[in-house]
Amino acid sequence: MNREGALKNINVLDMGRVLAGPLCSAILGDLGADVVKLESPDGDLARTSLPLGGYFAAFNRSKRGITLNLKSEKGREIFLKLVEKADILVENFRPGVMKKLGLDYSRLREINPGLIYAAVSGYGQEGPYSQRAGLDPAAQAMSGIMSVTGFPGSDSARCGASVCDVMAGLHAAIGILAALHHRALTGEGQMIDVSLCDAGVVGMSSVTQQYLSTGQIPTKLGNGYVAYAPGGCYRALDGEVVVNGANWEAFCKSIEREDLLENPDYESVTNRVRNRAHLDAIINEWTGTKTVDQVVEIITKNRNVAAPVLNVERVVKDEHIAGVRNMFTTVNLEGYGNVKITNQCIKMSGTPARVSDPPAMGQHNLEIFKSLGYTEEEIGQWKEEKVI
């Protein structure tokens, strides 16, 4: 565990399940917090999600682990002792679940006024949708992401990654860090309410701004951009390449079409967006005579953006991403051995983030419950009573 990180001496109680909540607390653990993952005796659903072992390890690294049945009276008693010592609690149950257990924020702050309570849910703690089950695809649909994903005339499509889950986890972590600073100044904790749908709306902000500013409803543009042209994904001799020509004059010189600078159809961003289809055809004609590497070299040399479209295998083997930036690492998960997962992306000079092993289910029961003052005999009895 990274006990010398920026968040050393911060204690996190992680009740998150599957992705958004666990990712939030994993980030805190990478940064040095002591994160205790609390699972029901049945375990987090992530333990049985595919790929087996890897899914759980990816979002539950850098934590210790305990099991506890919160539906039992003894389990709730033990939980409240854990809350007394916690700085942060993270949960992503449907709103109202914790209240039914008698463990909602209003109850817990009576025990620990400095507690920072982060609740991640599909649609937030209040509002007409708050009681709906909310997963990433639903958040992508409700936030507008699906409506602009795909090519003109195609069915709406989900972004291939669970972007709303990830964005919600990141926003929760940001809120927690801000709340920690506030508590350092005032001694007061607070509740943080983050929803997958809201996070998706933030992710859509550059696209939604078109409607907010002009009243025009954004539509599917394939790989094009709503704000400017040229820009998109083009076919080269040996693959696909993303090209952006925001620096228009330099771009025209790069593709040896300086005549376009004199064409009124392309003299402004507005005109280039209006005539995007014709412009894309010109660019595709040029990229079709080059390799991906040639396109990237020529375009980037002249102050514009170009990048190869990498599949996941190439990403994982890329010398910059996987090598210099160290974006993949290996952890050990009991029962599965070494598991390769995505690494932490925050680079800090003084207190570097470090990823450590995820816990086996209940691995730290004895260690953590003894620290609360319970004896080994009591802990052994709990297992028989299915408290843990």
ABEGO torsion letter per residue (X at the ends): XBAABAABGBBBBBABBGAAAAAAAAAAAAAGBBBBBBBBAAEBAAAABOBBGAAAAAAABGBBBBBBBAABAAAAAAAAAAAAABABBBBABBBGAAAAAGABAAAAAAABAABBBBBBBAAEABEAAAABBBBAAAAAAAAGAAAABEBBGBBBBBBABBAAAAAAAAAAAAAAAAAAAAAAAAGBBBBBBBBAAAAAAAAAAAAAAAAAAAGBBBBBAEABBAABOBEEBBBBAAEBBBBBAABAAAAAAAAGBAAAAABAAAABAAAAAAAAAAAAAAAAAAAAABBAAAAAAAAAAAGBBBBBBBBAAAAAABAAAABAAGABBBBBBBGAEBBBBBBBABBBAABBBBBBBBBBBGAAAAAAAAAAGBBAAAAAAAAAAGAX
